[in-house]
Amino acid sequence: PLSPHTTHRMGAAAAEGYAAAAGEPATFYTLIVRPLERHGHVVAVAFVGFCVAQLLSHLFFTYCTKTYRSKTRAEKISLQIHAVAAIHSWIVCGSAYWFFFPDPALVNNMYAFSPFLVNFFAISTGYFLWDLMVVLTLEFEVAFLVHASLALFCFFSSLYPFLHYYGCYFLGCFEISTPYLHVREIVRKLDREDHWLYNSMGILFAILFTICRIMLGTFVSYRWQSDMWALYTSGQAHSNFVVLFYMLSNAVLMGLNYFWFTQIVRGAIDLFRGKKESEADKKIQ
């Protein structure tokens, strides 16, 4: 599962250790303890980093926008969350590059390990740990709690190592459209819908969402589901529960993507109709 390039970067001893671990039966040690031993420091740094980013976003909005200072505590927290989420998305969408230009050793092996890409999954684990803390302490909602918990489980499970190639798509490419949505929401919550950023971010989000999550996402998900089912039926999966959980999570996420796409199309139609009605009103006047 490890290419010569990867082995060279890790060192022979570490590479052999990962190779021996690939496909091991799931135990508390292999699923929980060992990933923390190897990548816990990255998770911890990411968690602290996102906590700091939340504080810095509060200071930035406080000193740069009068509107923010007049907002309620809940509204301020919502703005901070959007800012941190945008930062996370910008960081992890860089992993998309390695899906289209991968290490050959990653492509056909669900348990192949990348010492570089694993950091993206560790960062996302730290992010969703921060997200879970925010939900439990600042902005509790059952839907947000479920989302944060399931996402935390998914990304932590990738540290096994598991799905480092496909993970580049479902983390990297799926997140390419997300920063623009968060920036748009920040502009809206600051009562600046008239700013050029509001519509431009909405257009960029809609285009990238359609390409990355609907068009390419459908194809990649079908191929990935086929590979996962083959792994499950082979009897060689490290954990049948993890494999089935990932498959179910992907099905639910793609269902949500299709639903959100209908909302995007509806919004685009409403926007187009609004512009036509505005132009008609001007002609009448």
C-alpha positions in Angstrom: 0.0 0.0 0.0 3.0 2.4 0.2 4.8 3.7 -2.9 8.6 4.1 -2.8 8.1 7.9 -2.6 6.0 7.6 0.5 8.4 5.1 2.1 11.3 7.4 1.4 9.4 10.3 3.1 8.4 8.3 6.2 11.5 6.2 6.7 11.5 2.4 6.2 10.6 1.5 9.8 7.6 3.8 10.0 6.5 2.6 6.5 6.7 -1.0 7.5 4.6 -0.3 10.6 1.8 1.3 8.6 1.9 -1.4 5.9 1.6 -4.1 8.7 -1.4 -2.2 10.2 -3.4 -2.0 6.9 -6.5 -4.1 7.2 -6.0 -5.2 10.7 -9.2 -6.2 12.5 -10.8 -3.4 14.4 -10.0 -3.1 18.1 -10.2 -0.3 20.6 -6.5 0.2 20.2 -6.3 0.1 16.4 -9.4 2.4 15.9 -8.9 4.8 18.8 -5.6 4.7 20.7 -3.2 4.2 17.8 -4.6 7.0 15.6 -4.3 9.4 18.6 -0.7 8.2 19.3 0.2 9.0 15.7 -1.9 12.0 14.8 -3.3 13.4 18.1 -0.8 16.3 18.1 -2.2 17.5 14.7 -5.8 17.2 16.0 -4.9 19.1 19.1 -3.1 21.9 17.3 -6.0 22.2 14.8 -8.6 22.3 17.7 -6.7 25.1 19.5 -6.1 26.9 16.2 -9.8 27.0 15.4 -10.5 28.2 19.0 -8.0 31.0 18.3 -9.6 31.7 14.9 -13.0 32.2 16.6 -11.5 34.7 19.0 -9.7 36.6 16.2 -12.9 36.7 14.1 -14.7 38.3 17.1 -12.0 40.9 17.4 -11.9 41.5 13.7 -15.7 42.0 13.4 -15.7 44.1 16.6 -13.2 46.6 15.4 -14.0 46.6 11.6 -17.8 46.7 11.5 -20.3 48.8 13.5 -23.1 46.4 12.5 -21.4 43.5 14.4 -21.3 45.5 17.6 -25.1 46.0 17.5 -25.8 42.3 17.1 -27.1 40.0 19.8 -24.8 37.5 21.4 -26.4 34.7 19.4 -25.9 36.6 16.1 -22.3 37.3 16.9 -21.6 33.7 17.6 -23.2 32.7 14.3 -20.9 35.1 12.5 -17.9 33.7 14.3 -18.9 30.2 13.3 -19.2 31.1 9.7 -15.8 32.8 9.7 -14.1 29.7 11.2 -16.0 27.3 8.9 -14.7 29.4 5.9 -11.1 29.1 7.2 -11.5 25.3 7.6 -12.9 25.0 4.1 -10.1 27.0 2.5 -7.5 24.8 4.2 -8.9 21.4 3.4 -10.1 22.0 -0.1 -6.4 21.9 -1.0 -6.5 18.2 -0.6 -8.6 18.0 -3.8 -5.4 18.3 -5.9 -4.2 14.8 -4.7 -7.5 13.2 -5.9 -6.8 14.3 -9.5 -3.0 13.8 -9.3 -2.6 11.1 -6.7 0.2 8.9 -5.5 -0.5 5.7 -7.5 -0.2 3.6 -4.4 -3.4 5.3 -3.0 -5.7 4.7 -5.9 -6.5 1.0 -5.6 -6.1 0.4 -1.9 -8.6 1.5 0.6 -6.0 1.2 3.4 -3.1 2.9 1.6 -1.5 5.6 3.8 -0.3 9.1 2.9 1.8 10.8 5.6 0.9 14.2 4.0 -2.8 13.8 3.3 -3.5 12.3 6.7 -2.9 15.8 8.1 -5.9 17.1 6.2 -8.1 14.5 7.9 -6.5 15.3 11.3 -7.2 19.0 10.8 -10.8 18.3 10.0 -11.0 16.0 13.1 -9.8 19.0 15.1 -12.3 21.3 13.4 -15.3 19.1 14.1 -14.1 18.6 17.7 -14.2 22.4 17.9 -17.6 22.4 16.2 -18.9 19.9 18.7 -17.7 22.0 21.6 -19.4 25.1 20.1 -22.7 23.2 19.7 -22.6 21.9 23.3 -21.6 25.2 24.9 -22.7 28.1 22.7 -25.3 27.2 20.0 -27.1 24.0 20.9 -29.4 22.4 18.3 -30.1 18.7 17.8 -29.4 18.9 14.0 -26.0 20.6 14.6 -25.1 18.1 17.3 -25.8 15.1 15.1 -23.9 16.7 12.2 -20.9 17.5 14.3 -20.8 14.1 16.0 -21.1 12.1 12.7 -18.5 14.2 10.9 -16.1 13.9 13.8 -16.5 10.1 13.7 -16.0 10.0 9.9 -12.8 12.0 9.9 -11.4 10.4 13.0 -12.0 7.0 11.4 -9.9 8.0 8.4 -6.9 8.2 10.6 -6.9 4.4 10.9 -5.6 4.8 8.0 -8.7 4.5 5.7 -9.8 6.0 2.4 -7.0 8.5 2.0 -7.6 8.6 -1.8 -11.4 9.0 -1.9 -11.2 11.2 1.2 -9.4 13.8 -1.0 -12.6 14.1 -3.0 -15.2 14.0 -0.3 -13.2 16.4 1.9 -11.3 18.5 -0.7 -13.7 18.8 -3.7 -16.9 18.8 -1.7 -15.5 21.8 0.3 -14.4 23.8 -2.7 -17.9 25.6 -2.9 -18.3 26.0 0.9 -16.1 29.0 1.6 -18.2 31.2 -0.8 -21.4 30.1 1.0 -20.0 31.2 4.4 -18.7 34.5 3.0 -22.1 35.2 1.5 -23.8 34.4 4.9 -21.4 36.7 6.7 -22.2 39.5 4.3 -26.0 38.8 4.8 -25.8 38.7 8.5 -23.9 42.0 8.5 -27.0 43.4 6.6 -25.0 44.1 3.4 -27.1 42.2 0.8 -26.5 45.3 -1.4 -22.7 44.6 -1.5 -21.3 43.1 -4.7 -19.9 40.3 -2.6 -23.3 39.0 -1.8 -24.4 38.1 -5.3 -21.0 37.2 -6.6 -20.4 34.7 -3.7 -23.8 33.2 -4.3 -23.0 32.7 -8.0 -19.6 31.2 -7.4 -21.1 28.9 -4.7 -23.9 27.7 -7.1 -21.5 27.0 -10.0 -18.9 25.1 -7.9 -21.6 23.2 -5.9 -23.2 22.0 -9.1 -19.8 20.9 -10.6 -18.2 19.4 -7.5 -21.1 17.9 -5.6 -23.7 17.2 -8.2 -22.0 16.4 -11.5 -18.6 14.9 -10.3 -19.9 14.0 -6.9 -22.5 11.6 -8.3 -20.0 9.8 -10.5 -17.3 9.6 -7.7 -19.9 8.4 -5.2 -21.2 5.7 -7.5 -17.6 4.4 -8.1 -16.8 4.7 -4.4 -19.9 2.9 -3.2 -19.1 0.1 -5.7 -15.5 -0.2 -4.2 -16.8 -0.1 -0.7 -19.4 -2.8 -1.3 -16.7 -5.0 -2.9 -14.6 -4.4 0.3 -17.5 -5.3 2.5 -18.4 -8.5 0.7 -14.8 -9.6 0.5 -14.7 -10.1 4.2 -11.4 -8.2 4.4 -12.7 -4.9 5.8 -11.1 -3.9 9.1 -14.6 -3.0 10.4 -17.9 -3.9 8.8 -19.6 -1.2 10.9 -17.2 1.5 9.8 -17.6 0.5 6.1 -21.4 0.4 6.3 -21.5 3.6 8.3 -19.5 5.4 5.6 -21.7 4.1 2.8 -24.8 5.2 4.6 -23.3 8.6 5.4 -22.4 9.1 1.7 -25.9 8.2 0.6 -27.5 10.6 3.1 -25.1 13.4 2.1 -25.7 12.9 -1.6 -29.5 13.0 -0.9 -29.0 16.3 0.9 -26.8 17.6 -2.0 -29.6 16.9 -4.4 -32.1 18.6 -2.2 -29.9 21.6 -1.7 -29.4 21.7 -5.5 -33.2 22.0 -6.0 -33.1 25.0 -3.6 -30.2 26.6 -5.5 -32.1 26.2 -8.8 -35.2 27.6 -7.3 -33.3 30.6 -5.9 -31.7 31.2 -9.3 -35.1 31.1 -11.0 -36.5 33.6 -8.4 -33.5 35.9 -8.9 -33.9 35.8 -12.6 -37.6 36.5 -12.3 -36.9 39.3 -9.9 -34.5 41.0 -12.4 -37.0 40.7 -15.2 -39.8 42.2 -13.1 -37.5 45.0 -12.1 -36.6 45.7 -15.7 -40.3 45.6 -16.7 -41.1 48.1 -13.9 -38.4 50.5 -15.2 -39.9 50.3 -18.7 -43.4 51.1 -17.4 -42.0 54.0 -15.5 
